[in-house]
Amino acid sequence: MKDLKSTPCGTTVTVRKVEGEGATRRRIMDMGITRGAQVYVRKVAPLGDPIEVTVRGYELSLRKADAARILVE
């Protein structure tokens, strides 16, 4: 498994696990990023932060630190 941060643009991946604990993990899951969700990486900013993804039919921007907590395959 790899993290969402290292996924190249134009790739669709499946979430396998959201790491972390407490409020940060809950916030990521409240955005719809849960186990089994399909995530399409749309854009990555020039310096890698933020990452723009499509999940469950809507666009979402994630910080690089949050994307690193999302394990995908």
PQR file of N, CA, C, O and H, with PARSE charges and radii, in Angstrom:
ATOM      1  N   MET A   1       0.841  -1.192   0.000 -0.4000 1.5000
ATOM      2  CA  MET A   1       0.000   0.000   0.000 -0.0000 2.0000
ATOM      3  C   MET A   1       0.881   1.249   0.000  0.5500 1.7000
ATOM      4  O   MET A   1       1.993   1.253   0.528 -0.5500 1.4000
ATOM      5  N   LYS A   2       0.354   2.290  -0.600 -0.4000 1.5000
ATOM      6  CA  LYS A   2       1.053   3.576  -0.600 -0.0000 2.0000
ATOM      7  C   LYS A   2       0.089   4.625  -0.053  0.5500 1.7000
ATOM      8  O   LYS A   2      -1.093   4.349   0.155 -0.5500 1.4000
ATOM      9  H   LYS A   2      -0.550   2.287  -1.029  0.4000 1.0000
ATOM     10  N   ASP A   3       0.606   5.826   0.177 -0.4000 1.5000
ATOM     11  CA  ASP A   3      -0.276   6.877   0.672 -0.0000 2.0000
ATOM     12  C   ASP A   3      -0.793   7.729  -0.481  0.5500 1.7000
ATOM     13  O   ASP A   3      -0.238   7.707  -1.580 -0.5500 1.4000
ATOM     14  H   ASP A   3       1.565   6.051   0.008  0.4000 1.0000
ATOM     15  N   LEU A   4      -1.849   8.471  -0.223 -0.4000 1.5000
ATOM     16  CA  LEU A   4      -2.478   9.302  -1.252 -0.0000 2.0000
ATOM     17  C   LEU A   4      -1.542  10.410  -1.718  0.5500 1.7000
ATOM     18  O   LEU A   4      -1.629  10.861  -2.860 -0.5500 1.4000
ATOM     19  H   LEU A   4      -2.300   8.489   0.670  0.4000 1.0000
ATOM     20  N   LYS A   5      -0.650  10.846  -0.839 -0.4000 1.5000
ATOM     21  CA  LYS A   5       0.293  11.918  -1.175 -0.0000 2.0000
ATOM     22  C   LYS A   5       1.201  11.531  -2.338  0.5500 1.7000
ATOM     23  O   LYS A   5       1.572  12.392  -3.135 -0.5500 1.4000
ATOM     24  H   LYS A   5      -0.580  10.480   0.089  0.4000 1.0000
ATOM     25  N   SER A   6       1.563  10.273  -2.451 -0.4000 1.5000
ATOM     26  CA  SER A   6       2.490   9.827  -3.492 -0.0000 2.0000
ATOM     27  C   SER A   6       1.787   9.321  -4.755  0.5500 1.7000
ATOM     28  O   SER A   6       2.446   8.822  -5.667 -0.5500 1.4000
ATOM     29  H   SER A   6       1.262   9.573  -1.803  0.4000 1.0000
ATOM     30  N   THR A   7       0.469   9.444  -4.817 -0.4000 1.5000
ATOM     31  CA  THR A   7      -0.294   8.999  -5.984 -0.0000 2.0000
ATOM     32  C   THR A   7      -0.193  10.047  -7.091  0.5500 1.7000
ATOM     33  O   THR A   7      -0.425  11.229  -6.836 -0.5500 1.4000
ATOM     34  H   THR A   7      -0.066   9.850  -4.076  0.4000 1.0000
ATOM     35  N   PRO A   8       0.151   9.638  -8.322 -0.5600 1.5000
ATOM     36  CA  PRO A   8       0.272  10.616  -9.417  0.2800 2.0000
ATOM     37  C   PRO A   8      -1.080  11.153  -9.891  0.5500 1.7000
ATOM     38  O   PRO A   8      -2.117  10.525  -9.678 -0.5500 1.4000
ATOM     39  N   CYS A   9      -1.053  12.317 -10.533 -0.4000 1.5000
ATOM     40  CA  CYS A   9      -2.273  12.923 -11.081 -0.0000 2.0000
ATOM     41  C   CYS A   9      -2.900  12.002 -12.119  0.5500 1.7000
ATOM     42  O   CYS A   9      -2.208  11.263 -12.819 -0.5500 1.4000
ATOM     43  H   CYS A   9      -0.211  12.827 -10.706  0.4000 1.0000
ATOM     44  N   GLY A  10      -4.226  12.062 -12.203 -0.4000 1.5000
ATOM     45  CA  GLY A  10      -4.944  11.281 -13.193 -0.0000 2.0000
ATOM     46  C   GLY A  10      -5.165   9.838 -12.809  0.5500 1.7000
ATOM     47  O   GLY A  10      -5.582   9.037 -13.645 -0.5500 1.4000
ATOM     48  H   GLY A  10      -4.788  12.663 -11.634  0.4000 1.0000
ATOM     49  N   THR A  11      -4.895   9.483 -11.563 -0.4000 1.5000
ATOM     50  CA  THR A  11      -5.023   8.109 -11.099 -0.0000 2.0000
ATOM     51  C   THR A  11      -6.219   7.972 -10.169  0.5500 1.7000
ATOM     52  O   THR A  11      -6.482   8.846  -9.343 -0.5500 1.4000
ATOM     53  H   THR A  11      -4.556  10.134 -10.884  0.4000 1.0000
ATOM     54  N   THR A  12      -6.944   6.863 -10.313 -0.4000 1.5000
ATOM     55  CA  THR A  12      -8.027   6.540  -9.385 -0.0000 2.0000
ATOM     56  C   THR A  12      -7.540   5.421  -8.480  0.5500 1.7000
ATOM     57  O   THR A  12      -7.030   4.405  -8.952 -0.5500 1.4000
ATOM     58  H   THR A  12      -6.731   6.153 -10.984  0.4000 1.0000
ATOM     59  N   VAL A  13      -7.699   5.612  -7.186 -0.4000 1.5000
ATOM     60  CA  VAL A  13      -7.257   4.626  -6.200 -0.0000 2.0000
ATOM     61  C   VAL A  13      -8.395   4.325  -5.228  0.5500 1.7000
ATOM     62  O   VAL A  13      -9.385   5.054  -5.163 -0.5500 1.4000
ATOM     63  H   VAL A  13      -8.113   6.437  -6.803  0.4000 1.0000
ATOM     64  N   THR A  14      -8.237   3.246  -4.478 -0.4000 1.5000
ATOM     65  CA  THR A  14      -9.219   2.850  -3.475 -0.0000 2.0000
ATOM     66  C   THR A  14      -8.612   3.018  -2.091  0.5500 1.7000
ATOM     67  O   THR A  14      -7.488   2.578  -1.846 -0.5500 1.4000
ATOM     68  H   THR A  14      -7.433   2.654  -4.530  0.4000 1.0000
ATOM     69  N   VAL A  15      -9.347   3.650  -1.188 -0.4000 1.5000
ATOM     70  CA  VAL A  15      -8.867   3.867   0.175 -0.0000 2.0000
ATOM     71  C   VAL A  15      -8.892   2.533   0.925  0.5500 1.7000
ATOM     72  O   VAL A  15      -9.906   1.836   0.932 -0.5500 1.4000
ATOM     73  H   VAL A  15     -10.260   4.007  -1.387  0.4000 1.0000
ATOM     74  N   ARG A  16      -7.789   2.193   1.544 -0.4000 1.5000
ATOM     75  CA  ARG A  16      -7.706   0.972   2.344 -0.0000 2.0000
ATOM     76  C   ARG A  16      -7.704   1.257   3.844  0.5500 1.7000
ATOM     77  O   ARG A  16      -8.191   0.448   4.634 -0.5500 1.4000
ATOM     78  H   ARG A  16      -6.964   2.759   1.538  0.4000 1.0000
ATOM     79  N   LYS A  17      -7.152   2.413   4.235 -0.4000 1.5000
ATOM     80  CA  LYS A  17      -7.074   2.716   5.667 -0.0000 2.0000
ATOM     81  C   LYS A  17      -6.809   4.199   5.862  0.5500 1.7000
ATOM     82  O   LYS A  17      -6.073   4.813   5.090 -0.5500 1.4000
ATOM     83  H   LYS A  17      -6.756   3.070   3.593  0.4000 1.0000
ATOM     84  N   VAL A  18      -7.411   4.771   6.897 -0.4000 1.5000
ATOM     85  CA  VAL A  18      -7.115   6.146   7.293 -0.0000 2.0000
ATOM     86  C   VAL A  18      -6.377   6.063   8.621  0.5500 1.7000
ATOM     87  O   VAL A  18      -6.938   5.641   9.632 -0.5500 1.4000
ATOM     88  H   VAL A  18      -8.009   4.272   7.525  0.4000 1.0000
ATOM     89  N   GLU A  19      -5.113   6.469   8.605 -0.4000 1.5000
ATOM     90  CA  GLU A  19      -4.306   6.411   9.817 -0.0000 2.0000
ATOM     91  C   GLU A  19      -4.545   7.636  10.679  0.5500 1.7000
ATOM     92  O   GLU A  19      -5.213   8.583  10.264 -0.5500 1.4000
ATOM     93  H   GLU A  19      -4.657   6.812   7.783  0.4000 1.0000
ATOM     94  N   GLY A  20      -4.002   7.607  11.866 -0.4000 1.5000
ATOM     95  CA  GLY A  20      -4.145   8.726  12.780 -0.0000 2.0000
ATOM     96  C   GLY A  20      -5.174   8.419  13.843  0.5500 1.7000
ATOM     97  O   GLY A  20      -5.707   7.312  13.928 -0.5500 1.4000
ATOM     98  H   GLY A  20      -3.459   6.837  12.203  0.4000 1.0000
ATOM     99  N   GLU A  21      -5.437   9.425  14.649 -0.4000 1.5000
ATOM    100  CA  GLU A  21      -6.401   9.237  15.733 -0.0000 2.0000
ATOM    101  C   GLU A  21      -7.060  10.559  16.066  0.5500 1.7000
ATOM    102  O   GLU A  21      -6.577  11.625  15.685 -0.5500 1.4000
ATOM    103  H   GLU A  21      -5.004  10.323  14.580  0.4000 1.0000
ATOM    104  N   GLY A  22      -8.140  10.477  16.765 -0.4000 1.5000
ATOM    105  CA  GLY A  22      -8.812  11.671  17.256 -0.0000 2.0000
ATOM    106  C   GLY A  22      -9.445  12.528  16.190  0.5500 1.7000
ATOM    107  O   GLY A  22      -9.988  12.022  15.208 -0.5500 1.4000
ATOM    108  H   GLY A  22      -8.532   9.611  17.074  0.4000 1.0000
ATOM    109  N   ALA A  23      -9.373  13.827  16.386 -0.4000 1.5000
ATOM    110  CA  ALA A  23     -10.077  14.803  15.553 -0.0000 2.0000
ATOM    111  C   ALA A  23      -9.600  14.800  14.101  0.5500 1.7000
ATOM    112  O   ALA A  23     -10.408  14.978  13.189 -0.5500 1.4000
ATOM    113  H   ALA A  23      -8.932  14.239  17.184  0.4000 1.0000
ATOM    114  N   THR A  24      -8.310  14.604  13.874 -0.4000 1.5000
ATOM    115  CA  THR A  24      -7.797  14.618  12.508 -0.0000 2.0000
ATOM    116  C   THR A  24      -8.374  13.466  11.695  0.5500 1.7000
ATOM    117  O   THR A  24      -8.825  13.665  10.567 -0.5500 1.4000
ATOM    118  H   THR A  24      -7.653  14.460  14.614  0.4000 1.0000
ATOM    119  N   ARG A  25      -8.361  12.275  12.256 -0.4000 1.5000
ATOM    120  CA  ARG A  25      -8.910  11.104  11.572 -0.0000 2.0000
ATOM    121  C   ARG A  25     -10.409  11.279  11.332  0.5500 1.7000
ATOM    122  O   ARG A  25     -10.908  10.958  10.254 -0.5500 1.4000
ATOM    123  H   ARG A  25      -7.995  12.114  13.172  0.4000 1.0000
ATOM    124  N   ARG A  26     -11.111  11.778  12.316 -0.4000 1.5000
ATOM    125  CA  ARG A  26     -12.559  11.983  12.204 -0.0000 2.0000
ATOM    126  C   ARG A  26     -12.872  13.004  11.113  0.5500 1.7000
ATOM    127  O   ARG A  26     -13.825  12.822  10.355 -0.5500 1.4000
ATOM    128  H   ARG A  26     -10.706  12.039  13.192  0.4000 1.0000
ATOM    129  N   ARG A  27     -12.077  14.079  11.024 -0.4000 1.5000
ATOM    130  CA  ARG A  27     -12.292  15.118  10.012 -0.0000 2.0000
ATOM    131  C   ARG A  27     -12.112  14.547   8.610  0.5500 1.7000
ATOM    132  O   ARG A  27     -12.906  14.844   7.717 -0.5500 1.4000
ATOM    133  H   ARG A  27     -11.303  14.226  11.639  0.4000 1.0000
ATOM    134  N   ILE A  28     -11.081  13.734   8.408 -0.4000 1.5000
ATOM    135  CA  ILE A  28     -10.846  13.109   7.100 -0.0000 2.0000
ATOM    136  C   ILE A  28     -12.017  12.192   6.743  0.5500 1.7000
ATOM    137  O   ILE A  28     -12.485  12.204   5.605 -0.5500 1.4000
ATOM    138  H   ILE A  28     -10.436  13.493   9.133  0.4000 1.0000
ATOM    139  N   MET A  29     -12.485  11.411   7.691 -0.4000 1.5000
ATOM    140  CA  MET A  29     -13.591  10.489   7.433 -0.0000 2.0000
ATOM    141  C   MET A  29     -14.900  11.244   7.207  0.5500 1.7000
ATOM    142  O   MET A  29     -15.736  10.795   6.423 -0.5500 1.4000
ATOM    143  H   MET A  29     -12.105  11.401   8.616  0.4000 1.0000
ATOM    144  N   ASP A  30     -15.092  12.368   7.871 -0.4000 1.5000
ATOM    145  CA  ASP A  30     -16.295  13.184   7.664 -0.0000 2.0000
ATOM    146  C   ASP A  30     -16.347  13.780   6.257  0.5500 1.7000
ATOM    147  O   ASP A  30     -17.426  14.116   5.769 -0.5500 1.4000
ATOM    148  H   ASP A  30     -14.413  12.732   8.508  0.4000 1.0000
ATOM    149  N   MET A  31     -15.196  13.914   5.605 -0.4000 1.5000
ATOM    150  CA  MET A  31     -15.152  14.419   4.234 -0.0000 2.0000
ATOM    151  C   MET A  31     -15.540  13.346   3.218  0.5500 1.7000
ATOM    152  O   MET A  31     -15.609  13.626   2.021 -0.5500 1.4000
ATOM    153  H   MET A  31     -14.320  13.641   6.001  0.4000 1.0000
ATOM    154  N   GLY A  32     -15.791  12.131   3.680 -0.4000 1.5000
ATOM    155  CA  GLY A  32     -16.187  11.051   2.783 -0.0000 2.0000
ATOM    156  C   GLY A  32     -15.058  10.114   2.413  0.5500 1.7000
ATOM    157  O   GLY A  32     -15.249   9.199   1.613 -0.5500 1.4000
ATOM    158  H   GLY A  32     -15.734  11.904   4.652  0.4000 1.0000
ATOM    159  N   ILE A  33     -13.896  10.327   2.980 -0.4000 1.5000
ATOM    160  CA  ILE A  33     -12.755   9.466   2.683 -0.0000 2.0000
ATOM    161  C   ILE A  33     -12.739   8.342   3.714  0.5500 1.7000
ATOM    162  O   ILE A  33     -12.150   8.462   4.788 -0.5500 1.4000
ATOM    163  H   ILE A  33     -13.741  11.071   3.631  0.4000 1.0000
ATOM    164  N   THR A  34     -13.399   7.258   3.356 -0.4000 1.5000
ATOM    165  CA  THR A  34     -13.504   6.093   4.232 -0.0000 2.0000
ATOM    166  C   THR A  34     -13.017   4.861   3.477  0.5500 1.7000
ATOM    167  O   THR A  34     -12.810   4.909   2.264 -0.5500 1.4000
ATOM    168  H   THR A  34     -13.878   7.161   2.483  0.4000 1.0000
ATOM    169  N   ARG A  35     -12.837   3.763   4.199 -0.4000 1.5000
ATOM    170  CA  ARG A  35     -12.361   2.536   3.587 -0.0000 2.0000
ATOM    171  C   ARG A  35     -13.272   2.120   2.433  0.5500 1.7000
ATOM    172  O   ARG A  35     -14.493   2.079   2.579 -0.5500 1.4000
ATOM    173  H   ARG A  35     -13.006   3.725   5.184  0.4000 1.0000
ATOM    174  N   GLY A  36     -12.669   1.815   1.290 -0.4000 1.5000
ATOM    175  CA  GLY A  36     -13.414   1.386   0.118 -0.0000 2.0000
ATOM    176  C   GLY A  36     -13.819   2.497  -0.832  0.5500 1.7000
ATOM    177  O   GLY A  36     -14.277   2.216  -1.939 -0.5500 1.4000
ATOM    178  H   GLY A  36     -11.676   1.849   1.171  0.4000 1.0000
ATOM    179  N   ALA A  37     -13.664   3.747  -0.431 -0.4000 1.5000
ATOM    180  CA  ALA A  37     -14.044   4.883  -1.293 -0.0000 2.0000
ATOM    181  C   ALA A  37     -13.058   5.006  -2.452  0.5500 1.7000
ATOM    182  O   ALA A  37     -11.855   4.804  -2.287 -0.5500 1.4000
ATOM    183  H   ALA A  37     -13.292   3.975   0.469  0.4000 1.0000
ATOM    184  N   GLN A  38     -13.594   5.342  -3.632 -0.4000 1.5000
ATOM    185  CA  GLN A  38     -12.758   5.588  -4.806 -0.0000 2.0000
ATOM    186  C   GLN A  38     -12.341   7.057  -4.803  0.5500 1.7000
ATOM    187  O   GLN A  38     -13.185   7.941  -4.656 -0.5500 1.4000
ATOM    188  H   GLN A  38     -14.572   5.506  -3.766  0.4000 1.0000
ATOM    189  N   VAL A  39     -11.056   7.319  -4.964 -0.4000 1.5000
ATOM    190  CA  VAL A  39     -10.528   8.679  -4.959 -0.0000 2.0000
ATOM    191  C   VAL A  39      -9.764   8.900  -6.262  0.5500 1.7000
ATOM    192  O   VAL A  39      -8.869   8.129  -6.607 -0.5500 1.4000
ATOM    193  H   VAL A  39     -10.371   6.601  -5.083  0.4000 1.0000
ATOM    194  N   TYR A  40     -10.126   9.963  -6.981 -0.4000 1.5000
ATOM    195  CA  TYR A  40      -9.442  10.337  -8.221 -0.0000 2.0000
ATOM    196  C   TYR A  40      -8.583  11.569  -7.939  0.5500 1.7000
ATOM    197  O   TYR A  40      -9.093  12.591  -7.480 -0.5500 1.4000
ATOM    198  H   TYR A  40     -10.853  10.590  -6.701  0.4000 1.0000
ATOM    199  N   VAL A  41      -7.293  11.473  -8.211 -0.4000 1.5000
ATOM    200  CA  VAL A  41      -6.376  12.588  -7.984 -0.0000 2.0000
ATOM    201  C   VAL A  41      -6.435  13.497  -9.210  0.5500 1.7000
ATOM    202  O   VAL A  41      -5.980  13.121 -10.290 -0.5500 1.4000
ATOM    203  H   VAL A  41      -6.879  10.642  -8.583  0.4000 1.0000
ATOM    204  N   ARG A  42      -7.000  14.700  -9.038 -0.4000 1.5000
ATOM    205  CA  ARG A  42      -7.194  15.638 -10.152 -0.0000 2.0000
ATOM    206  C   ARG A  42      -5.963  16.499 -10.396  0.5500 1.7000
ATOM    207  O   ARG A  42      -5.477  16.574 -11.524 -0.5500 1.4000
ATOM    208  H   ARG A  42      -7.369  15.006  -8.160  0.4000 1.0000
ATOM    209  N   LYS A  43      -5.455  17.147  -9.359 -0.4000 1.5000
ATOM    210  CA  LYS A  43      -4.331  18.084  -9.510 -0.0000 2.0000
ATOM    211  C   LYS A  43      -3.471  18.044  -8.259  0.5500 1.7000
ATOM    212  O   LYS A  43      -3.928  17.707  -7.167 -0.5500 1.4000
ATOM    213  H   LYS A  43      -5.851  17.086  -8.442  0.4000 1.0000
ATOM    214  N   VAL A  44      -2.217  18.398  -8.457 -0.4000 1.5000
ATOM    215  CA  VAL A  44      -1.301  18.606  -7.329 -0.0000 2.0000
ATOM    216  C   VAL A  44      -0.682  19.972  -7.544  0.5500 1.7000
ATOM    217  O   VAL A  44      -0.171  20.262  -8.626 -0.5500 1.4000
ATOM    218  H   VAL A  44      -1.846  18.672  -9.344  0.4000 1.0000
ATOM    219  N   ALA A  45      -0.723  20.809  -6.531 -0.4000 1.5000
ATOM    220  CA  ALA A  45      -0.155  22.157  -6.625 -0.0000 2.0000
ATOM    221  C   ALA A  45       1.351  22.072  -6.906  0.5500 1.7000
ATOM    222  O   ALA A  45       1.973  21.048  -6.620 -0.5500 1.4000
ATOM    223  H   ALA A  45      -1.139  20.574  -5.652  0.4000 1.0000
ATOM    224  N   PRO A  46       1.936  23.129  -7.457 -0.5600 1.5000
ATOM    225  CA  PRO A  46       3.362  23.100  -7.820  0.2800 2.0000
ATOM    226  C   PRO A  46       4.309  22.655  -6.707  0.5500 1.7000
ATOM    227  O   PRO A  46       5.288  21.957  -6.975 -0.5500 1.4000
ATOM    228  N   LEU A  47       4.038  23.039  -5.488 -0.4000 1.5000
ATOM    229  CA  LEU A  47       4.903  22.617  -4.384 -0.0000 2.0000
ATOM    230  C   LEU A  47       4.350  21.387  -3.665  0.5500 1.7000
ATOM    231  O   LEU A  47       4.856  21.002  -2.611 -0.5500 1.4000
ATOM    232  H   LEU A  47       3.244  23.606  -5.270  0.4000 1.0000
ATOM    233  N   GLY A  48       3.315  20.772  -4.232 -0.4000 1.5000
ATOM    234  CA  GLY A  48       2.767  19.536  -3.672 -0.0000 2.0000
ATOM    235  C   GLY A  48       1.708  19.736  -2.611  0.5500 1.7000
ATOM    236  O   GLY A  48       1.207  18.756  -2.058 -0.5500 1.4000
ATOM    237  H   GLY A  48       2.904  21.085  -5.089  0.4000 1.0000
ATOM    238  N   ASP A  49       1.350  20.971  -2.309 -0.4000 1.5000
ATOM    239  CA  ASP A  49       0.382  21.227  -1.244 -0.0000 2.0000
ATOM    240  C   ASP A  49      -0.519  22.372  -1.664  0.5500 1.7000
ATOM    241  O   ASP A  49       0.005  23.468  -1.857 -0.5500 1.4000
ATOM    242  H   ASP A  49       1.757  21.767  -2.758  0.4000 1.0000
ATOM    243  N   PRO A  50      -1.806  22.222  -1.823 -0.5600 1.5000
ATOM    244  CA  PRO A  50      -2.632  21.048  -1.528  0.2800 2.0000
ATOM    245  C   PRO A  50      -2.778  20.105  -2.733  0.5500 1.7000
ATOM    246  O   PRO A  50      -2.300  20.381  -3.833 -0.5500 1.4000
ATOM    247  N   ILE A  51      -3.449  18.998  -2.478 -0.4000 1.5000
ATOM    248  CA  ILE A  51      -3.761  18.003  -3.494 -0.0000 2.0000
ATOM    249  C   ILE A  51      -5.263  18.069  -3.726  0.5500 1.7000
ATOM    250  O   ILE A  51      -6.044  18.018  -2.776 -0.5500 1.4000
ATOM    251  H   ILE A  51      -3.837  18.773  -1.584  0.4000 1.0000
ATOM    252  N   GLU A  52      -5.668  18.182  -4.980 -0.4000 1.5000
ATOM    253  CA  GLU A  52      -7.099  18.254  -5.297 -0.0000 2.0000
ATOM    254  C   GLU A  52      -7.567  16.886  -5.774  0.5500 1.7000
ATOM    255  O   GLU A  52      -7.002  16.316  -6.707 -0.5500 1.4000
ATOM    256  H   GLU A  52      -5.034  18.223  -5.752  0.4000 1.0000
ATOM    257  N   VAL A  53      -8.613  16.362  -5.119 -0.4000 1.5000
ATOM    258  CA  VAL A  53      -9.133  15.032  -5.443 -0.0000 2.0000
ATOM    259  C   VAL A  53     -10.641  15.089  -5.661  0.5500 1.7000
ATOM    260  O   VAL A  53     -11.303  16.044  -5.256 -0.5500 1.4000
ATOM    261  H   VAL A  53      -9.072  16.825  -4.361  0.4000 1.0000
ATOM    262  N   THR A  54     -11.168  14.062  -6.298 -0.4000 1.5000
ATOM    263  CA  THR A  54     -12.605  13.885  -6.415 -0.0000 2.0000
ATOM    264  C   THR A  54     -12.960  12.623  -5.646  0.5500 1.7000
ATOM    265  O   THR A  54     -12.400  11.555  -5.895 -0.5500 1.4000
ATOM    266  H   THR A  54     -10.630  13.286  -6.627  0.4000 1.0000
ATOM    267  N   VAL A  55     -13.890  12.752  -4.715 -0.4000 1.5000
ATOM    268  CA  VAL A  55     -14.330  11.607  -3.917 -0.0000 2.0000
ATOM    269  C   VAL A  55     -15.848  11.701  -3.746  0.5500 1.7000
ATOM    270  O   VAL A  55     -16.386  12.748  -3.388 -0.5500 1.4000
ATOM    271  H   VAL A  55     -14.345  13.620  -4.513  0.4000 1.0000
ATOM    272  N   ARG A  56     -16.515  10.593  -4.008 -0.4000 1.5000
ATOM    273  CA  ARG A  56     -17.977  10.511  -3.888 -0.0000 2.0000
ATOM    274  C   ARG A  56     -18.708  11.612  -4.667  0.5500 1.7000
ATOM    275  O   ARG A  56     -19.753  12.098  -4.233 -0.5500 1.4000
ATOM    276  H   ARG A  56     -16.078   9.742  -4.300  0.4000 1.0000
ATOM    277  N   GLY A  57     -18.147  12.002  -5.826 -0.4000 1.5000
ATOM    278  CA  GLY A  57     -18.809  12.952  -6.696 -0.0000 2.0000
ATOM    279  C   GLY A  57     -18.551  14.425  -6.424  0.5500 1.7000
ATOM    280  O   GLY A  57     -19.177  15.274  -7.058 -0.5500 1.4000
ATOM    281  H   GLY A  57     -17.298  11.608  -6.179  0.4000 1.0000
ATOM    282  N   TYR A  58     -17.670  14.755  -5.521 -0.4000 1.5000
ATOM    283  CA  TYR A  58     -17.363  16.172  -5.292 -0.0000 2.0000
ATOM    284  C   TYR A  58     -15.860  16.395  -5.179  0.5500 1.7000
ATOM    285  O   TYR A  58     -15.101  15.482  -4.856 -0.5500 1.4000
ATOM    286  H   TYR A  58     -17.162  14.065  -5.005  0.4000 1.0000
ATOM    287  N   GLU A  59     -15.448  17.632  -5.454 -0.4000 1.5000
ATOM    288  CA  GLU A  59     -14.032  17.993  -5.410 -0.0000 2.0000
ATOM    289  C   GLU A  59     -13.631  18.389  -3.997  0.5500 1.7000
ATOM    290  O   GLU A  59     -14.403  18.993  -3.252 -0.5500 1.4000
ATOM    291  H   GLU A  59     -16.065  18.374  -5.717  0.4000 1.0000
ATOM    292  N   LEU A  60     -12.419  18.036  -3.658 -0.4000 1.5000
ATOM    293  CA  LEU A  60     -11.928  18.258  -2.305 -0.0000 2.0000
ATOM    294  C   LEU A  60     -10.446  18.572  -2.379  0.5500 1.7000
ATOM    295  O   LEU A  60      -9.721  17.960  -3.163 -0.5500 1.4000
ATOM    296  H   LEU A  60     -11.792  17.546  -4.263  0.4000 1.0000
ATOM    297  N   SER A  61      -9.989  19.516  -1.575 -0.4000 1.5000
ATOM    298  CA  SER A  61      -8.559  19.821  -1.479 -0.0000 2.0000
ATOM    299  C   SER A  61      -8.042  19.332  -0.143  0.5500 1.7000
ATOM    300  O   SER A  61      -8.634  19.601   0.902 -0.5500 1.4000
ATOM    301  H   SER A  61     -10.578  20.013  -0.938  0.4000 1.0000
ATOM    302  N   LEU A  62      -6.934  18.612  -0.185 -0.4000 1.5000
ATOM    303  CA  LEU A  62      -6.333  18.042   1.021 -0.0000 2.0000
ATOM    304  C   LEU A  62      -4.925  18.576   1.211  0.5500 1.7000
ATOM    305  O   LEU A  62      -4.183  18.766   0.247 -0.5500 1.4000
ATOM    306  H   LEU A  62      -6.454  18.394  -1.034  0.4000 1.0000
ATOM    307  N   ARG A  63      -4.569  18.813   2.455 -0.4000 1.5000
ATOM    308  CA  ARG A  63      -3.182  19.162   2.749 -0.0000 2.0000
ATOM    309  C   ARG A  63      -2.315  17.923   2.569  0.5500 1.7000
ATOM    310  O   ARG A  63      -2.786  16.795   2.711 -0.5500 1.4000
ATOM    311  H   ARG A  63      -5.172  18.659   3.238  0.4000 1.0000
ATOM    312  N   LYS A  64      -1.051  18.148   2.258 -0.4000 1.5000
ATOM    313  CA  LYS A  64      -0.126  17.048   2.044 -0.0000 2.0000
ATOM    314  C   LYS A  64      -0.018  16.169   3.303  0.5500 1.7000
ATOM    315  O   LYS A  64       0.085  14.947   3.198 -0.5500 1.4000
ATOM    316  H   LYS A  64      -0.669  19.065   2.143  0.4000 1.0000
ATOM    317  N   ALA A  65      -0.042  16.780   4.466 -0.4000 1.5000
ATOM    318  CA  ALA A  65       0.063  16.026   5.712 -0.0000 2.0000
ATOM    319  C   ALA A  65      -1.154  15.104   5.917  0.5500 1.7000
ATOM    320  O   ALA A  65      -1.014  13.987   6.414 -0.5500 1.4000
ATOM    321  H   ALA A  65      -0.126  17.773   4.550  0.4000 1.0000
ATOM    322  N   ASP A  66      -2.342  15.583   5.530 -0.4000 1.5000
ATOM    323  CA  ASP A  66      -3.537  14.739   5.652 -0.0000 2.0000
ATOM    324  C   ASP A  66      -3.521  13.633   4.611  0.5500 1.7000
ATOM    325  O   ASP A  66      -3.918  12.505   4.904 -0.5500 1.4000
ATOM    326  H   ASP A  66      -2.455  16.490   5.127  0.4000 1.0000
ATOM    327  N   ALA A  67      -3.070  13.937   3.402 -0.4000 1.5000
ATOM    328  CA  ALA A  67      -3.015  12.933   2.339 -0.0000 2.0000
ATOM    329  C   ALA A  67      -2.052  11.803   2.695  0.5500 1.7000
ATOM    330  O   ALA A  67      -2.257  10.662   2.281 -0.5500 1.4000
ATOM    331  H   ALA A  67      -2.748  14.853   3.164  0.4000 1.0000
ATOM    332  N   ALA A  68      -1.012  12.109   3.455 -0.4000 1.5000
ATOM    333  CA  ALA A  68      -0.052  11.099   3.860 -0.0000 2.0000
ATOM    334  C   ALA A  68      -0.657  10.087   4.831  0.5500 1.7000
ATOM    335  O   ALA A  68      -0.139   8.979   4.969 -0.5500 1.4000
ATOM    336  H   ALA A  68      -0.846  13.035   3.791  0.4000 1.0000
ATOM    337  N   ARG A  69      -1.739  10.454   5.501 -0.4000 1.5000
ATOM    338  CA  ARG A  69      -2.408   9.551   6.452 -0.0000 2.0000
ATOM    339  C   ARG A  69      -3.378   8.585   5.785  0.5500 1.7000
ATOM    340  O   ARG A  69      -3.875   7.660   6.428 -0.5500 1.4000
ATOM    341  H   ARG A  69      -2.160  11.354   5.389  0.4000 1.0000
ATOM    342  N   ILE A  70      -3.650   8.797   4.493 -0.4000 1.5000
ATOM    343  CA  ILE A  70      -4.632   7.986   3.779 -0.0000 2.0000
ATOM    344  C   ILE A  70      -3.896   6.937   2.962  0.5500 1.7000
ATOM    345  O   ILE A  70      -3.206   7.269   1.998 -0.5500 1.4000
ATOM    346  H   ILE A  70      -3.246   9.548   3.971  0.4000 1.0000
ATOM    347  N   LEU A  71      -4.038   5.670   3.341 -0.4000 1.5000
ATOM    348  CA  LEU A  71      -3.373   4.578   2.629 -0.0000 2.0000
ATOM    349  C   LEU A  71      -4.294   4.079   1.536  0.5500 1.7000
ATOM    350  O   LEU A  71      -5.478   3.840   1.775 -0.5500 1.4000
ATOM    351  H   LEU A  71      -4.599   5.400   4.123  0.4000 1.0000
ATOM    352  N   VAL A  72      -3.752   3.918   0.326 -0.4000 1.5000
ATOM    353  CA  VAL A  72      -4.548   3.537  -0.847 -0.0000 2.0000
ATOM    354  C   VAL A  72      -3.864   2.410  -1.609  0.5500 1.7000
ATOM    355  O   VAL A  72      -2.698   2.091  -1.377 -0.5500 1.4000
ATOM    356  H   VAL A  72      -2.790   4.112   0.132  0.4000 1.0000
ATOM    357  N   GLU A  73      -4.622   1.818  -2.524 -0.4000 1.5000
ATOM    358  CA  GLU A  73      -4.027   0.851  -3.465 -0.0000 2.0000
ATOM    359  C   GLU A  73      -4.737   0.932  -4.779  0.5500 1.7000
ATOM    360  O   GLU A  73      -4.396   0.204  -5.711 -0.5500 1.4000
ATOM    361  H   GLU A  73      -5.570   2.077  -2.712  0.4000 1.0000
TER
END
